[in-house]
């Protein structure tokens, strides 16, 4: 392929312009990278000096009291549920004991002989048994949840006081 002298000069100028543009772009990208590195470093300083202390104070003044209050409510609700379910189960068992008492059976037979026959015909677990089992399971789950909340470690959820990379209060660069 033969080009005229004029076209070769134009291509040579175009090539030198492209190389100059490429060099300028490389300089701009290098400068942009150094600016981005410095911005990242400054952002780390601002985060350590401004954001983390504000987050800690906000947590201490707003979140922690609410969590403590909620934990107290959960414990009291769990205790109340435990007492209520215990009373209900105790009442059900007491009713079962009363129904099986020989004196009660004789009194029911005196009043209505057919009612005594109906009471004796019932064999096996009834609805009350299944309700009592369900209530016991719910109570056990509630107690397990309360124990889990009590022994859960909240310390790992937040940034430690001593930042890694700092020595004797001097921030790392």
HUUR-V302415 format. One record per backbone hydrogen bond with DSSP energy under -1.0 kcal/mol. CO is the residue of the C=O (numbers start at 1). NH is the residue of the N-H. E is the energy in kcal/mol with one decimal. If there is no record, write none. Layout:
co: [CO & CO]
nh: [NH & NH]
e: [E & E]
This chain:
co: [4 & 5 & 6 & 7 & 8 & 9 & 10 & 11 & 12 & 13 & 14 & 15 & 16 & 17 & 18 & 19 & 20 & 21 & 22 & 23 & 24 & 25 & 26 & 27 & 28 & 29 & 30 & 31 & 32 & 33 & 34 & 35 & 36 & 37 & 38 & 39 & 40 & 41 & 42 & 43 & 44 & 45 & 46 & 46 & 47 & 50 & 51 & 52 & 53 & 54 & 55 & 56 & 57 & 58 & 58 & 59 & 63 & 64 & 65 & 66 & 67 & 68 & 69 & 70 & 71 & 72 & 73 & 74 & 75 & 76 & 77 & 78 & 79 & 80 & 81 & 82 & 83 & 84 & 85 & 86 & 87 & 88 & 89 & 90 & 91 & 92 & 93 & 94 & 95 & 96 & 101 & 102 & 103 & 104 & 105 & 106 & 107 & 108 & 112 & 113 & 114 & 115 & 116 & 117 & 126 & 127 & 128 & 129 & 130 & 131 & 132 & 133 & 134 & 135 & 136 & 137 & 138 & 139 & 140 & 141 & 142 & 143 & 144 & 145 & 146 & 147 & 154 & 163 & 167 & 170]
nh: [8 & 9 & 10 & 11 & 12 & 13 & 14 & 15 & 16 & 17 & 18 & 19 & 20 & 21 & 22 & 23 & 24 & 25 & 26 & 27 & 28 & 29 & 30 & 31 & 32 & 33 & 34 & 35 & 36 & 37 & 38 & 39 & 40 & 41 & 42 & 43 & 44 & 45 & 46 & 47 & 48 & 49 & 50 & 51 & 52 & 54 & 55 & 56 & 57 & 58 & 59 & 60 & 61 & 62 & 63 & 64 & 67 & 68 & 69 & 70 & 71 & 72 & 73 & 74 & 75 & 76 & 77 & 78 & 79 & 80 & 81 & 82 & 83 & 84 & 85 & 86 & 87 & 88 & 89 & 90 & 91 & 92 & 93 & 94 & 95 & 96 & 97 & 98 & 99 & 100 & 105 & 106 & 107 & 108 & 109 & 110 & 111 & 112 & 116 & 117 & 118 & 119 & 120 & 121 & 130 & 131 & 132 & 133 & 134 & 135 & 136 & 137 & 138 & 139 & 140 & 141 & 142 & 143 & 144 & 145 & 146 & 147 & 148 & 149 & 150 & 151 & 157 & 166 & 170 & 167]
e: [-2.3 & -2.1 & -2.3 & -2.7 & -2.4 & -2.7 & -2.6 & -2.7 & -2.4 & -2.5 & -2.4 & -2.5 & -2.2 & -2.6 & -2.7 & -2.3 & -2.4 & -2.6 & -2.1 & -2.0 & -2.4 & -2.7 & -2.2 & -2.5 & -2.6 & -2.4 & -2.1 & -2.3 & -2.5 & -2.5 & -2.2 & -2.5 & -2.4 & -2.3 & -2.7 & -2.4 & -2.0 & -1.8 & -2.7 & -2.5 & -2.4 & -2.7 & -3.0 & -1.4 & -2.7 & -1.7 & -2.8 & -2.6 & -2.7 & -2.7 & -2.6 & -2.8 & -2.4 & -2.6 & -1.0 & -3.1 & -2.7 & -2.9 & -2.5 & -2.8 & -2.8 & -2.3 & -2.5 & -2.7 & -2.5 & -2.7 & -2.8 & -2.7 & -2.7 & -2.7 & -2.7 & -2.4 & -2.6 & -2.9 & -2.9 & -2.3 & -2.7 & -2.5 & -2.9 & -2.6 & -2.6 & -2.5 & -2.6 & -2.4 & -2.6 & -2.3 & -2.5 & -2.6 & -2.6 & -1.5 & -1.9 & -2.3 & -2.1 & -2.5 & -2.4 & -2.0 & -1.8 & -3.2 & -1.4 & -1.5 & -1.9 & -2.2 & -1.9 & -1.6 & -1.5 & -2.6 & -2.6 & -2.3 & -2.5 & -2.6 & -2.2 & -2.2 & -2.5 & -2.4 & -2.4 & -2.5 & -2.3 & -2.4 & -2.4 & -2.5 & -2.2 & -2.3 & -2.4 & -2.5 & -1.9 & -2.2 & -1.3 & -1.2 & -1.6 & -1.3]
